[in-house]
Amino acid sequence: MKKLSDFREEYTRGALEESAMLPDPVRQFEKWLHEAIESGIAEPNAMVLASVGGGGMPSARVVLLKEVTRRGFVFFTNYGSRKGRELGENPHAALVFDWHEIARQVRVEGTVEKLPADESDAYFRSRPESSRLGAWVSAQSRVIEGRETLDAALSEYAVRFGGGDIPRPDYWGGYVVCPSVMEFWQGRTNRLHDRIVYSLDSQGWAMQRLAP
């Protein structure tokens, strides 16, 4: 079997110049996201979400970006999940979008806010019925006895709602990551990659280049 240390790839898909970057990093992200979608990458809205609870231990997992707004990056989850509990203790998070097929990556750091209930309600209503039932079924991140526990709960909730309206549970909803730092990475040859970072201060967004 090939050793991990032998996996090497030269990135030759392009360069990243400050003059080509938009002054607003969120708009620049939307541009790159569109290009990732057009390239055919599977689930280009997948992002790693890293959080840190009160105990100081970081945790990370992949979630799906559902919207980019003027406030930031929106995702939805169970408030009682590990990430929900950690964000309640420490409302700061980091995101990573890895578009490896096009040799690009975006990192985001910022504060996290819950979405208003009406916005969470609107998104919940747009989900397929099976996903809405799943939100009621899963006590996310909690230990359960086995798969049969989920299957039994699914049957119970399907009977309870009987094909009618399935409301949003009050323990499920949206968050928005409001960015204060955004870094754009473009793979280059010889591991001399391009890294452009935007930082938010009282004057607005400032752009700088980082060493690879």
C-alpha positions as CSV (number, residue, x, y, z in Angstrom):
1,M,0.0,0.0,0.0
2,K,1.2,3.5,-0.8
3,K,2.6,5.4,2.2
4,L,0.7,8.5,3.2
5,S,3.9,10.5,3.0
6,D,4.1,9.6,-0.8
7,F,0.8,11.3,-1.7
8,R,1.8,14.5,-3.4
9,E,0.0,16.7,-5.9
10,E,1.1,19.9,-7.6
11,Y,-1.6,22.5,-7.8
12,T,-1.6,24.2,-11.2
13,R,-5.2,25.5,-11.6
14,G,-4.5,29.2,-11.1
15,A,-3.2,32.1,-9.1
16,L,-4.7,34.5,-6.5
17,E,-3.9,38.2,-6.9
18,E,-5.0,40.9,-4.6
19,S,-6.1,43.0,-7.7
20,A,-8.6,40.4,-8.7
21,M,-10.2,40.1,-5.2
22,L,-13.5,41.9,-4.4
23,P,-13.3,44.4,-1.5
24,D,-16.1,42.5,0.4
25,P,-15.0,39.0,1.3
26,V,-18.6,37.7,1.6
27,R,-19.2,38.7,-2.0
28,Q,-15.8,37.1,-2.9
29,F,-17.0,33.9,-1.2
30,E,-20.2,33.9,-3.2
31,K,-18.2,34.2,-6.4
32,W,-16.0,31.3,-5.5
33,L,-19.0,29.3,-4.3
34,H,-20.7,29.8,-7.7
35,E,-17.5,28.6,-9.4
36,A,-17.4,25.6,-7.1
37,I,-21.0,24.7,-8.0
38,E,-20.3,25.2,-11.7
39,S,-17.3,22.9,-11.5
40,G,-19.5,20.0,-10.5
41,I,-18.1,19.5,-7.0
42,A,-20.4,17.2,-4.9
43,E,-22.0,19.2,-2.1
44,P,-20.0,22.4,-2.5
45,N,-22.0,23.9,0.5
46,A,-20.4,21.3,2.9
47,M,-18.4,23.0,5.5
48,V,-16.4,22.0,8.6
49,L,-17.8,23.8,11.7
50,A,-15.4,24.0,14.6
51,S,-16.6,25.0,18.1
52,V,-15.2,25.1,21.6
53,G,-17.3,24.6,24.7
54,G,-16.7,25.9,28.2
55,G,-14.2,23.2,29.0
56,G,-11.8,24.4,26.3
57,M,-11.9,21.2,24.2
58,P,-12.5,22.0,20.5
59,S,-14.7,19.8,18.3
60,A,-15.4,19.8,14.6
61,R,-17.9,18.3,12.2
62,V,-19.2,18.7,8.7
63,V,-22.5,20.6,8.3
64,L,-24.3,22.1,5.3
65,L,-24.4,25.8,4.5
66,K,-28.0,26.8,3.7
67,E,-27.7,30.5,3.0
68,V,-25.2,33.4,2.7
69,T,-26.7,36.7,3.9
70,R,-25.4,40.1,4.7
71,R,-25.0,38.8,8.3
72,G,-23.0,35.8,7.4
73,F,-23.2,32.0,6.9
74,V,-26.4,30.2,7.9
75,F,-26.8,26.6,9.0
76,F,-29.4,24.6,11.0
77,T,-29.2,22.0,13.7
78,N,-30.6,20.7,17.0
79,Y,-29.8,23.3,19.8
80,G,-29.2,20.4,22.2
81,S,-26.5,18.8,20.0
82,R,-22.9,19.0,21.1
83,K,-22.3,21.9,18.7
84,G,-25.5,23.6,19.9
85,R,-24.4,23.3,23.5
86,E,-20.9,24.5,22.8
87,L,-22.1,27.5,20.8
88,G,-24.3,28.3,23.8
89,E,-21.3,28.3,26.1
90,N,-19.0,30.1,23.6
91,P,-20.6,31.9,20.7
92,H,-17.5,31.8,18.5
93,A,-16.8,29.4,15.6
94,A,-14.6,28.7,12.6
95,L,-15.7,27.3,9.2
96,V,-13.7,25.6,6.5
97,F,-14.8,25.1,2.9
98,D,-12.5,22.6,1.2
99,W,-13.0,22.6,-2.6
100,H,-10.0,20.3,-3.2
101,E,-11.0,19.4,-6.8
102,I,-10.4,23.1,-7.8
103,A,-7.5,23.6,-5.4
104,R,-9.3,26.1,-3.3
105,Q,-10.2,26.6,0.4
106,V,-12.0,29.2,2.4
107,R,-11.6,29.7,6.1
108,V,-14.0,31.8,8.2
109,E,-13.8,32.9,11.9
110,G,-16.5,34.8,13.7
111,T,-19.2,35.1,16.2
112,V,-22.4,33.0,16.2
113,E,-26.0,34.1,16.7
114,K,-29.3,32.2,16.6
115,L,-31.6,33.1,13.8
116,P,-35.0,34.6,14.7
117,A,-37.7,32.0,15.2
118,D,-39.6,33.1,12.1
119,E,-36.6,32.5,9.9
120,S,-36.1,29.1,11.4
121,D,-39.8,28.3,10.9
122,A,-39.6,29.4,7.2
123,Y,-36.7,27.1,6.5
124,F,-38.2,24.2,8.5
125,R,-41.4,24.4,6.4
126,S,-39.3,24.1,3.2
127,R,-37.7,20.8,4.3
128,P,-39.0,17.4,3.0
129,E,-41.5,15.7,5.4
130,S,-38.9,13.0,6.2
131,S,-36.4,15.6,7.3
132,R,-39.0,17.4,9.5
133,L,-39.9,14.1,11.2
134,G,-36.2,13.4,11.7
135,A,-35.8,16.7,13.6
136,W,-38.4,15.4,16.1
137,V,-37.0,11.9,16.3
138,S,-33.3,12.6,17.0
139,A,-32.0,13.7,20.3
140,Q,-28.9,14.7,18.5
141,S,-25.5,13.8,20.0
142,R,-27.1,11.9,22.9
143,V,-26.3,8.2,23.5
144,I,-29.2,5.8,22.4
145,E,-29.6,2.1,22.9
146,G,-29.6,1.2,19.2
147,R,-31.0,1.9,15.8
148,E,-34.3,0.4,16.7
149,T,-34.8,3.4,19.1
150,L,-34.8,5.8,16.2
151,D,-37.0,3.5,14.1
152,A,-39.6,3.2,16.8
153,A,-39.5,7.0,17.5
154,L,-40.0,7.7,13.7
155,S,-43.0,5.4,13.6
156,E,-44.5,7.2,16.7
157,Y,-44.1,10.7,15.3
158,A,-45.4,9.6,11.9
159,V,-48.6,8.5,13.6
160,R,-48.7,11.6,15.9
161,F,-48.6,14.0,12.9
162,G,-50.6,11.8,10.7
163,G,-49.6,13.3,7.4
164,G,-50.6,16.8,8.6
165,D,-48.5,19.8,9.4
166,I,-45.2,19.1,11.2
167,P,-44.2,22.1,13.2
168,R,-40.6,23.0,14.0
169,P,-39.5,21.7,17.4
170,D,-38.5,24.5,19.7
171,Y,-35.1,22.8,20.2
172,W,-34.2,23.0,16.5
173,G,-33.3,26.0,14.4
174,G,-30.7,28.1,12.7
175,Y,-27.5,29.9,13.4
176,V,-25.5,32.5,11.5
177,V,-21.8,32.8,11.7
178,C,-21.0,36.5,11.4
179,P,-17.4,36.7,10.0
180,S,-14.6,38.8,11.3
181,V,-11.8,37.0,9.5
182,M,-12.0,35.3,6.1
183,E,-9.1,33.6,4.3
184,F,-9.0,32.5,0.7
185,W,-6.5,29.8,-0.3
186,Q,-5.4,28.9,-3.8
187,G,-3.1,25.9,-4.4
188,R,0.1,26.7,-6.2
189,T,3.2,24.7,-7.3
190,N,6.1,24.0,-4.9
191,R,3.7,24.3,-1.9
192,L,4.0,28.1,-2.3
193,H,0.3,28.6,-2.2
194,D,-1.6,31.9,-2.4
195,R,-3.3,33.0,0.8
196,I,-5.3,36.3,1.0
197,V,-6.9,37.2,4.4
198,Y,-9.5,39.8,5.1
199,S,-9.8,41.1,8.7
200,L,-12.7,43.3,9.9
201,D,-12.0,46.4,12.0
202,S,-13.8,49.6,12.8
203,Q,-12.9,50.9,9.3
204,G,-14.2,47.9,7.4
205,W,-12.5,45.0,5.7
206,A,-8.7,45.1,5.3
207,M,-6.9,42.7,2.9
208,Q,-3.4,41.2,3.4
209,R,-1.3,38.4,1.9
210,L,-0.1,35.6,4.2
211,A,3.0,33.4,3.7
212,P,2.0,29.9,2.6
